[in-house]
């Protein structure tokens, strides 16, 4: 077991407010001597920067690391969406579940760059080719509202963007982020824009500069390349600040030395940032790790409110902050009138920082603590002086905002210099009397439920003893819980803190969660993935990654008159096989969760009965008894009508209901599942998303199953094999058709008798994560040759190695058709694949969601037949979405149409197409043609 002190300090150099850390352990670079060295660097400047991008993994992490850890600037990323519509290389989770995963991965990556994270409310609805489409889906004002809100909240001196708002951005979402960065430069300082934000307490803020990274493209005689449409276009860039177009490539105004070596970090800024990028595992773990050496990234300045020393706008610059006095005394530039007192006080504070920095010895960090304490006290006194001064209300607010950040940074520096730590841990119940606790953190449950009682150990340590009369004193400790909830806190004792020379000890609490405690859940929700933005439950949380965790432990110290605070969100500890000990924040879960295996599906017309799989989980630490019941459409019945349950702590009970529909028609029906336990009803399911190593967060779904009657038939008695890729719901869709697929393992692919399968389906992106599939691909082709049917669903560029029976091309710039309303034309309607057992027409592509498909083939051997054609507006006709080839006695099919996205939405046509694909081997016309 890990010892408690090994969990490290609960502060980071990039902390700009005195908050409880949600992490049990910070990065090594943020601990000890390295952490304090970076905090001193940040104390010396008030430089600040915000980068605005579209998706997680869009950020220029090397630049952010350079500015945060190299320059000492306060940095933030505003990421418009959470990547819900992307691909998932780690699991089958998609849509909002994937958004939670990618949010958590980005938070991990941010630790490496030393960056704070913000989000807007819009959601990733899939690949977007144009700015206009993104505006139509998201609403331009909705995006700008959230971006203005974030800028007014964070108040950066400089804005940056990776994208320019032009077609070279390669994605409609990217274009929106580039446009928004330049528009907010003009808008955020105008109080008449979104005045409700001003009424709610935010103040106007005008950043001084705005930059965007130079586009990722080359100019040729053909013009510039639009990666979203795979077409050439004339050179034309629109400047949203100046509101004018140009046929010139944006000039280089500043180059960021991301490849510069930092001796504190022990590597270059881009090397450290790429380690963070690698945490974004659902997106294949970021880019390749860079080697040491020079690496500059160029930016163009789109707007500036700063004059150069020679007058006029600055030209070539050495950094983003040229022309801005970012020294500590430069904070005085925020005020007007008689500011001599402010400048003099800031210079004195800055001198304390300079002296502490000069005298800093990593082997003896406490040596500079007196100097830091004096800087802290003078900063606190200056805040009081400013508030009592004759400065205007706006000037006072602007100056105090920056001084409070300095106060938090002084707090961090003193905590680091003195080696102060607080570890807040759930522990097994200790009885009614405090007992001596060991050095190790014990394994505990990871959650509590409303009304539950549990114990918390607040372990407090210092690198040097505190005494009642010395410069360092422990003056208080407490647990913080949600203000609007009545958590009961009972202090049970303080073993180890009973002597004047204590260096470490514990405070024990018995905590009782209120019966109405809020669950730990996202503050952003939407009724379905079809809504391209979230509804915000609590407007005060807008722009935050997540709502706060419920319980935190705090300790307060005084050192030479300076009041210091350090806190940590209460942690749990459990072992994960293959990962080891995992510390994660305590969360509040519902006492009972009601989960469905899938949220939606279909029922073939004429079906007399079909199963509904439900699971009920008890999150309590006590057993639970209750009853499951269904609310059914009129005339429907179920077997059993109800199901009783008795669940031990954390036990999950699977329940299978058999539903008997009455007068089933081609329409949608809702089936609701309710769990009754005691006097409470539970109508929601909760899912843990992601994988070990991320902060826990959970997806809540109503326990409602939506089914649709569909006119669909399937060949009888089919035996289908399935090669799961990165995860999809196609196996569940097959089950709804009455086919129960066999999930093919590596052993099956290598040695099983494949001839017993009527068809084998390959799941999405399987060739990117199933090395056993690529190794045994010849066996699949031999299976086809002997009469089998192989259907390969959408694949990523890893498939571009001629795994089919005949050559084809699928490159990294593979075409995609993103408008789900684009017409689909069947090239050969009489083809057997379209005729039996269901008559497929273009109407089967009506009502689709998110997109037509990804990974369309670019070219193919003449043995393949292109069976369907579709295209976005302005796109060349795409025929590589459904390819069919006879090979030997069998058939090989590549289906890039996004069937897998349609199954969770119960789109009838997708099921009908799937039924024909897997039934092909039994198709009379197919077999007749083979003879």
FENJO-V67930 format. One record per residue. N is the residue number from 0. RES is the residue in one small letter. OMEGA is omega in radians with two decimals (999 if undefined). Layout:
N;RES;OMEGA, N;RES;OMEGA
This chain:
0;x;3.08, 1;x;3.06, 2;x;-3.07, 3;x;-3.10, 4;x;-3.13, 5;x;-3.10, 6;x;3.03, 7;x;-3.10, 8;x;-3.13, 9;x;3.05, 10;x;3.06, 11;x;3.12, 12;x;-3.08, 13;x;3.06, 14;x;-3.11, 15;x;3.01, 16;x;3.13, 17;x;-3.09, 18;x;3.08, 19;x;-3.13, 20;x;3.06, 21;x;-3.06, 22;x;3.07, 23;x;-3.06, 24;x;3.08, 25;x;3.11, 26;x;3.09, 27;x;-3.13, 28;x;-3.11, 29;x;3.13, 30;x;2.96, 31;x;-3.03, 32;x;-3.12, 33;x;-3.14, 34;x;-3.13, 35;x;3.11, 36;x;3.13, 37;x;3.10, 38;x;3.09, 39;x;3.11, 40;x;-3.14, 41;x;3.11, 42;x;-3.01, 43;x;-3.08, 44;x;2.99, 45;x;3.07, 46;x;3.13, 47;x;-3.03, 48;x;3.02, 49;x;3.03, 50;x;-3.14, 51;x;-3.14, 52;x;-3.07, 53;x;-3.01, 54;x;2.88, 55;x;-3.11, 56;x;3.02, 57;x;-2.93, 58;x;2.99, 59;x;-3.05, 60;x;3.13, 61;x;3.10, 62;x;-3.12, 63;x;3.11, 64;x;3.09, 65;x;-3.07, 66;x;-3.08, 67;x;-3.02, 68;x;3.13, 69;x;-3.12, 70;x;-3.07, 71;x;-3.11, 72;x;2.96, 73;x;-3.05, 74;x;3.09, 75;x;2.97, 76;x;2.91, 77;x;3.13, 78;x;-2.99, 79;x;-3.13, 80;x;-3.03, 81;x;3.07, 82;x;-3.06, 83;x;-3.04, 84;x;-3.10, 85;x;3.11, 86;x;-3.09, 87;x;-3.11, 88;x;-3.04, 89;x;-3.04, 90;x;-3.14, 91;x;-3.10, 92;x;-3.08, 93;x;3.07, 94;x;-3.02, 95;x;3.08, 96;x;3.09, 97;x;3.09, 98;x;3.09, 99;x;3.12, 100;x;-3.08, 101;x;3.02, 102;x;-3.13, 103;x;3.10, 104;x;3.12, 105;x;3.08, 106;x;3.05, 107;x;3.14, 108;x;-3.13, 109;x;-3.14, 110;x;-3.12, 111;x;3.12, 112;x;-3.12, 113;x;-2.96, 114;x;3.01, 115;x;-3.00, 116;x;3.08, 117;x;3.11, 118;x;2.90, 119;x;-3.06, 120;x;-3.06, 121;x;-3.07, 122;x;3.09, 123;x;-3.12, 124;x;-3.11, 125;x;-3.07, 126;x;3.13, 127;x;-3.05, 128;x;-3.03, 129;x;3.05, 130;x;-3.11, 131;x;3.13, 132;x;3.14, 133;x;3.07, 134;x;-3.11, 135;x;-3.11, 136;x;-2.99, 137;x;-2.97, 138;x;-3.06, 139;x;-3.12, 140;x;3.13, 141;x;3.11, 142;x;-3.08, 143;x;3.09, 144;x;-3.08, 145;x;3.13, 146;x;3.08, 147;x;3.12, 148;x;-3.12, 149;x;-3.13, 150;x;3.10, 151;x;3.13, 152;x;-3.03, 153;x;3.03, 154;x;3.14, 155;x;3.02, 156;x;-3.06, 157;x;2.99, 158;x;3.05, 159;x;3.05, 160;x;3.01, 161;x;-3.00, 162;x;-3.01, 163;x;-3.08, 164;x;-3.12, 165;x;-2.99, 166;x;3.09, 167;x;3.13, 168;x;3.02, 169;x;-3.10, 170;x;3.11, 171;x;3.10, 172;x;3.10, 173;x;-3.12, 174;x;3.13, 175;x;-3.12, 176;x;3.10, 177;x;3.08, 178;x;-3.07, 179;x;-3.14, 180;x;3.14, 181;x;3.14, 182;x;-3.10, 183;x;3.05, 184;x;-3.13, 185;x;-2.91, 186;x;-2.90, 187;x;-3.13, 188;x;-3.10, 189;x;-3.07, 190;x;3.12, 191;x;3.10, 192;x;-3.06, 193;x;-3.07, 194;x;3.11, 195;x;3.07, 196;x;3.12, 197;x;3.13, 198;x;-3.13, 199;x;3.05, 200;x;3.05, 201;x;3.13, 202;x;3.07, 203;x;3.12, 204;x;3.13, 205;x;3.03, 206;x;-3.06, 207;x;-3.14, 208;x;3.02, 209;x;-3.11, 210;x;2.94, 211;x;3.12, 212;x;3.10, 213;x;-3.07, 214;x;-3.14, 215;x;-3.12, 216;x;3.06, 217;x;3.05, 218;x;3.07, 219;x;3.10, 220;x;3.12, 221;x;-3.06, 222;x;3.10, 223;x;-2.99, 224;x;3.07, 225;x;-3.07, 226;x;3.13, 227;x;-3.10, 228;x;-3.09, 229;x;3.12, 230;x;3.05, 231;x;3.13, 232;x;3.07, 233;x;3.11, 234;x;-3.13, 235;x;3.11, 236;x;3.09, 237;x;3.09, 238;x;-3.05, 239;x;3.09, 240;x;-3.14, 241;x;3.13, 242;x;3.12, 243;x;3.14, 244;x;3.11, 245;x;3.05, 246;x;3.11, 247;x;3.04, 248;x;3.11, 249;x;-3.09, 250;x;3.05, 251;x;3.12, 252;x;3.12, 253;x;3.09, 254;x;-3.11, 255;x;-3.07, 256;x;-3.09, 257;x;3.13, 258;x;-3.12, 259;x;3.14, 260;x;3.09, 261;x;-3.08, 262;x;3.11, 263;x;-3.14, 264;x;-3.14, 265;x;3.12, 266;x;-3.14, 267;x;-3.11, 268;x;3.13, 269;x;3.09, 270;x;3.13, 271;x;-3.11, 272;x;3.13, 273;x;3.01, 274;x;3.06, 275;x;3.12, 276;x;-3.13, 277;x;3.08, 278;x;-3.12, 279;x;-2.94, 280;x;3.14, 281;x;3.08, 282;x;3.11, 283;x;2.96, 284;x;3.03, 285;x;-3.07, 286;x;3.12, 287;x;-3.14, 288;x;-3.11, 289;x;3.03, 290;x;3.11, 291;x;3.11, 292;x;-3.09, 293;x;3.08, 294;x;-3.13, 295;x;3.06, 296;x;-2.98, 297;x;-3.13, 298;x;3.05, 299;x;3.12, 300;x;-3.14, 301;x;-3.13, 302;x;3.12, 303;x;3.01, 304;x;-3.06, 305;x;3.06, 306;x;3.05, 307;x;3.14, 308;x;-3.12, 309;x;-3.12, 310;x;-3.13, 311;x;-3.11, 312;x;3.14, 313;x;3.10, 314;x;3.14, 315;x;-3.03, 316;x;3.09, 317;x;3.08, 318;x;-3.10, 319;x;-2.98, 320;x;3.05, 321;x;3.13, 322;x;3.11, 323;x;3.09, 324;x;-3.10, 325;x;3.04, 326;x;-3.14, 327;x;3.07, 328;x;3.14, 329;x;3.07, 330;x;-3.14, 331;x;3.14, 332;x;3.10, 333;x;-3.07, 334;x;-3.11, 335;x;-3.14, 336;x;-3.09, 337;x;-3.09, 338;x;-3.10, 339;x;-3.13, 340;x;-3.10, 341;x;3.14, 342;x;-3.12, 343;x;-3.13, 344;x;3.13, 345;x;3.10, 346;x;3.12, 347;x;3.11, 348;x;-3.14, 349;x;3.13, 350;x;3.08, 351;x;3.10, 352;x;-3.13, 353;x;3.14, 354;x;3.12, 355;x;-3.14, 356;x;-3.12, 357;x;-3.07, 358;x;-3.06, 359;x;3.04, 360;x;-3.12, 361;x;-3.13, 362;x;-3.11, 363;x;-3.07, 364;x;-3.09, 365;x;-3.13, 366;x;-3.08, 367;x;-3.11, 368;x;3.13, 369;x;3.13, 370;x;3.11, 371;x;3.13, 372;x;3.11, 373;x;3.08, 374;x;3.09, 375;x;-3.08, 376;x;-3.13, 377;x;3.07, 378;x;3.12, 379;x;3.13, 380;x;-3.14, 381;x;3.08, 382;x;3.13, 383;x;-3.14, 384;x;3.14, 385;x;-3.13, 386;x;-3.13, 387;x;-3.05, 388;x;3.12, 389;x;3.10, 390;x;3.11, 391;x;-3.13, 392;x;3.12, 393;x;-3.14, 394;x;3.10, 395;x;-3.09, 396;x;-3.12, 397;x;-3.12, 398;x;-3.10, 399;x;3.09, 400;x;-3.12, 401;x;3.14, 402;x;3.09, 403;x;3.05, 404;x;3.11, 405;x;3.13, 406;x;3.11, 407;x;3.14, 408;x;3.02, 409;x;3.08, 410;x;3.14, 411;x;-3.12, 412;x;3.13, 413;x;3.08, 414;x;3.13, 415;x;-3.10, 416;x;-3.09, 417;x;3.12, 418;x;-3.13, 419;x;3.12, 420;x;3.02, 421;x;3.04, 422;x;3.14, 423;x;-2.99, 424;x;2.93, 425;x;3.12, 426;x;3.01, 427;x;-3.10, 428;x;-3.05, 429;x;-3.03, 430;x;-3.10, 431;x;-3.14, 432;x;3.10, 433;x;3.10, 434;x;3.11, 435;x;-3.08, 436;x;-3.13, 437;x;-3.10, 438;x;-3.06, 439;x;3.05, 440;x;-3.07, 441;x;3.12, 442;x;-3.03, 443;x;2.95, 444;x;-3.07, 445;x;-3.08, 446;x;2.99, 447;x;3.11, 448;x;3.12, 449;x;-3.14, 450;x;-3.08, 451;x;3.10, 452;x;-3.13, 453;x;-3.12, 454;x;3.12, 455;x;3.06, 456;x;3.07, 457;x;-3.07, 458;x;-3.02, 459;x;-3.11, 460;x;3.05, 461;x;3.07, 462;x;3.12, 463;x;-3.09, 464;x;2.95, 465;x;3.13, 466;x;-3.11, 467;x;-3.11, 468;x;-3.08, 469;x;-3.11, 470;x;3.14, 471;x;3.11, 472;x;2.97, 473;x;-3.03, 474;x;3.13, 475;x;3.04, 476;x;-3.09, 477;x;2.98, 478;x;3.09, 479;x;3.13, 480;x;-3.12, 481;x;-3.03, 482;x;-3.04, 483;x;-3.13, 484;x;-3.06, 485;x;3.08, 486;x;3.12, 487;x;-3.10, 488;x;3.12, 489;x;3.11, 490;x;-3.01, 491;x;-3.14, 492;x;-3.10, 493;x;-3.14, 494;x;-3.14, 495;x;-3.14, 496;x;-3.03, 497;x;3.09, 498;x;-3.11, 499;x;-3.08, 500;x;-3.13, 501;x;3.06, 502;x;3.07, 503;x;3.12, 504;x;-3.04, 505;x;2.91, 506;x;-3.09, 507;x;3.13, 508;x;2.90, 509;x;-3.00, 510;x;3.04, 511;x;3.10, 512;x;3.12, 513;x;-3.12, 514;x;-3.13, 515;x;-3.14, 516;x;3.11, 517;x;3.06, 518;x;3.03, 519;x;-3.02, 520;x;3.10, 521;x;3.07, 522;x;-3.12, 523;x;-3.12, 524;x;3.01, 525;x;-3.05, 526;x;3.11, 527;x;3.10, 528;x;3.12, 529;x;3.06, 530;x;-3.00, 531;x;3.08, 532;x;-3.12, 533;x;2.91, 534;x;-3.05, 535;x;-3.09, 536;x;-3.09, 537;x;-3.09, 538;x;-3.14, 539;x;-3.14, 540;x;-3.12, 541;x;-3.13, 542;x;3.11, 543;x;3.06, 544;x;-3.11, 545;x;2.96, 546;x;-3.11, 547;x;2.99, 548;x;-2.87, 549;x;-2.98, 550;x;3.11, 551;x;3.08, 552;x;-3.06, 553;x;2.96, 554;x;3.12, 555;x;3.13, 556;x;2.88, 557;x;3.09, 558;x;-3.11, 559;x;3.09, 560;x;3.13, 561;x;3.11, 562;x;-3.06, 563;x;3.09, 564;x;3.04, 565;x;-3.05, 566;x;3.09, 567;x;2.98, 568;x;-3.11, 569;x;-3.03, 570;x;2.96, 571;x;-3.10, 572;x;3.04, 573;x;-3.12, 574;x;3.06, 575;x;-3.11, 576;x;3.14, 577;x;-3.13, 578;x;-3.11, 579;x;3.13, 580;x;-3.13, 581;x;3.02, 582;x;3.10, 583;x;-3.09, 584;x;3.03, 585;x;3.13, 586;x;3.07, 587;x;-3.12, 588;x;3.06, 589;x;-3.14, 590;x;-3.13, 591;x;3.07, 592;x;3.14, 593;x;-3.04, 594;x;3.04, 595;x;3.12, 596;x;2.99, 597;x;-3.08, 598;x;-3.09, 599;x;3.12, 600;x;-3.12, 601;x;3.02, 602;x;3.08, 603;x;3.11, 604;x;-3.11, 605;x;3.14, 606;x;-3.13, 607;x;-3.14, 608;x;3.08, 609;x;-3.07, 610;x;2.99, 611;x;-3.11, 612;x;-3.14, 613;x;2.98, 614;x;3.11, 615;x;-3.09, 616;x;3.07, 617;x;3.12, 618;x;-3.10, 619;x;3.05, 620;x;3.03, 621;x;3.12, 622;x;-3.12, 623;x;3.07, 624;x;3.13, 625;x;-3.08, 626;x;2.99, 627;x;3.06, 628;x;-3.13, 629;x;2.93, 630;x;-2.94, 631;x;3.00, 632;x;-3.08, 633;x;3.08, 634;x;-3.13, 635;x;3.03, 636;x;3.12, 637;x;3.10, 638;x;-0.03, 639;x;3.09, 640;x;3.07, 641;x;3.13, 642;x;3.06, 643;x;3.10, 644;x;2.96, 645;x;-3.01, 646;x;2.98, 647;x;3.13, 648;x;3.10, 649;x;3.12, 650;x;3.09, 651;x;3.11, 652;x;3.02, 653;x;-3.14, 654;x;3.10, 655;x;3.01, 656;x;2.99, 657;x;-3.10, 658;x;3.13, 659;x;-3.12, 660;x;3.09, 661;x;3.09, 662;x;-3.10, 663;x;-3.13, 664;x;3.14, 665;x;3.14, 666;x;-3.12, 667;x;3.10, 668;x;3.10, 669;x;3.03, 670;x;-3.11, 671;x;-3.13, 672;x;-3.12, 673;x;3.01, 674;x;3.09, 675;x;3.08, 676;x;-3.03, 677;x;3.12, 678;x;-3.04, 679;x;3.02, 680;x;-3.12, 681;x;-3.04, 682;x;-3.12, 683;x;2.96, 684;x;3.11, 685;x;-3.12, 686;x;2.96, 687;x;-3.07, 688;x;3.06, 689;x;-3.02, 690;x;-3.06, 691;x;3.09, 692;x;3.11, 693;x;2.98, 694;x;-3.10, 695;x;2.92, 696;x;-2.83, 697;x;3.10, 698;x;3.12, 699;x;3.11, 700;x;3.05, 701;x;3.13, 702;x;-3.12, 703;x;3.10, 704;x;3.10, 705;x;3.13, 706;x;-3.08, 707;x;3.02, 708;x;-3.06, 709;x;3.05, 710;x;-3.09, 711;x;3.11, 712;x;3.13, 713;x;3.11, 714;x;-3.09, 715;x;2.98, 716;x;-3.10, 717;x;3.03, 718;x;-3.00, 719;x;3.02, 720;x;-3.10, 721;x;3.07, 722;x;-3.11, 723;x;3.07, 724;x;3.13, 725;x;3.05, 726;x;3.06, 727;x;-3.08, 728;x;3.11, 729;x;3.08, 730;x;3.10, 731;x;3.10, 732;x;3.09, 733;x;3.13, 734;x;3.12, 735;x;3.06, 736;x;-3.12, 737;x;3.12, 738;x;-3.14, 739;x;-2.99, 740;x;3.02, 741;x;-3.12, 742;x;-3.03, 743;x;3.12, 744;x;3.07, 745;x;3.12, 746;x;3.11, 747;x;-3.11, 748;x;-3.07, 749;x;-2.96, 750;x;-3.09, 751;x;3.07, 752;x;-3.09, 753;x;-3.07, 754;x;-3.12, 755;x;-3.14, 756;x;3.05, 757;x;3.10, 758;x;3.04, 759;x;3.07, 760;x;3.08, 761;x;-3.07, 762;x;-3.07, 763;x;3.06, 764;x;-3.11, 765;x;-3.12, 766;x;3.09, 767;x;-3.07, 768;x;3.11, 769;x;3.11, 770;x;3.08, 771;x;3.10, 772;x;3.14, 773;x;-3.12, 774;x;-3.07, 775;x;3.13, 776;x;3.10, 777;x;3.11, 778;x;3.07, 779;x;-3.14, 780;x;3.10, 781;x;3.07, 782;x;3.10, 783;x;-3.09, 784;x;-3.12, 785;x;3.05, 786;x;-3.12, 787;x;3.09, 788;x;3.05, 789;x;3.11, 790;x;-3.14, 791;x;3.09, 792;x;-3.07, 793;x;3.11, 794;x;3.07, 795;x;-3.03, 796;x;3.08, 797;x;3.14, 798;x;-3.03, 799;x;3.13, 800;x;3.09, 801;x;3.08, 802;x;3.10, 803;x;-3.11, 804;x;3.14, 805;x;-3.05, 806;x;3.07, 807;x;3.10, 808;x;3.06, 809;x;-3.05, 810;x;3.12, 811;x;3.08, 812;x;-3.13, 813;x;-3.11, 814;x;3.06, 815;x;3.08, 816;x;-2.90, 817;x;-3.14, 818;x;-3.07, 819;x;3.10, 820;x;3.12, 821;x;-3.14, 822;x;3.06, 823;x;-3.14, 824;x;3.09, 825;x;-3.05, 826;x;-3.13, 827;x;-3.05, 828;x;-3.12, 829;x;3.11, 830;x;-3.09, 831;x;-3.12, 832;x;-3.09, 833;x;-2.95, 834;x;-3.02, 835;x;0.00, 836;x;3.10, 837;x;3.09, 838;x;-3.05, 839;x;3.08, 840;x;3.10, 841;x;3.14, 842;x;3.13, 843;x;3.06, 844;x;3.10, 845;x;3.05, 846;x;-3.14, 847;x;-3.12, 848;x;2.98, 849;x;-3.09, 850;x;2.98, 851;x;3.14, 852;x;3.11, 853;x;2.98, 854;x;3.07, 855;x;3.09, 856;x;3.12, 857;x;3.09, 858;x;-3.07, 859;x;3.11, 860;x;-3.09, 861;x;3.08, 862;x;3.11, 863;x;2.99, 864;x;3.03, 865;x;-2.97, 866;x;-3.09, 867;x;3.14, 868;x;3.07, 869;x;3.13, 870;x;2.95, 871;x;3.10, 872;x;3.14, 873;x;-3.13, 874;x;3.04, 875;x;3.11, 876;x;-3.12, 877;x;-3.12, 878;x;-3.08, 879;x;-3.12, 880;x;3.12, 881;x;-3.12, 882;x;-3.06, 883;x;3.10, 884;x;2.93, 885;x;3.10, 886;x;-3.02, 887;x;-3.13, 888;x;-3.03, 889;x;-3.11, 890;x;3.13, 891;x;-3.05, 892;x;2.99, 893;x;-3.05, 894;x;3.13, 895;x;3.04, 896;x;-2.96, 897;x;3.07, 898;x;-3.05, 899;x;3.09, 900;x;-3.09, 901;x;-3.07, 902;x;3.12, 903;x;3.12, 904;x;3.09, 905;x;3.12, 906;x;-3.00, 907;x;-3.05, 908;x;3.14, 909;x;3.11, 910;x;3.14, 911;x;3.10, 912;x;3.11, 913;x;-3.13, 914;x;3.12, 915;x;3.13, 916;x;-3.06, 917;x;3.13, 918;x;-2.98, 919;x;-3.10, 920;x;3.12, 921;x;-3.10, 922;x;-3.12, 923;x;-3.12, 924;x;3.10, 925;x;-3.12, 926;x;3.10, 927;x;3.13, 928;x;-3.12, 929;x;-3.10, 930;x;999
